[in-house]
Amino acid sequence: MATKQDHTVRVYKVNTLNQVDSWTPLQQFTDHTQTISDIDWAADRKIVTSSHDRSVVAWKQISDVKWEKMLVNIDIKLSILVCKWAPNARKFALGSACNTLGLNYFSLEENCWVCTSRNTISKAPIISLSFHPSSNLLAVGSADFAVRIVTSSFKNSKDPLIVASKVEVNTNY
């Protein structure tokens, strides 16, 4: 995958890693209208992209050269700054400029990715996300120099995300 600070995602087949001119373009996604802020690739051949236009798009690979777009339903008010798949690829997290954390799961009834968002996680924009290998904990880094550990497991869409701990980062060293 590649993007050049624009709204286009390009997917390539890599023939030789250190010879960029040998890469073969496979597909191009132009679903965003503003700069793409983050891209993440899941282990089971899914891609999620986030953008400054407040949109999130997910794709799944259906053949060696073809990707299918999946609907993502979110209600976040400002730019999505970061997106990250869980290691089990059953959910992904979003961090936004409006201090909101979104945790997304696939709803079979609605046939789309549904976002449970919480705006009480951080006092500043969320700029970094990292899942625990179990996919049940999520480290949330924000611009207020804090890292918060939250649970990312839920039985249904109404279960809240629980802040397990908060770590302040000392920048005076």
Buried (B, 14 or more C-beta within 10 A) or exposed (E): BEBEEEBEBBBBEEEEEEEEEEBEEBBEBEBBEEBBBBBBBBEEEBBBBBBBBBBBBBBBBEEEEEBEEBEBEBEBEEBBBBBBBBEBBEBBBBBBBBBBBBBBBBEEEEEBBBBBBBEEBBEEBBBBBBBBEEBEBBBBBBBBEBBBBBBBBBEEEEEEBEBEEEEEEEEEE
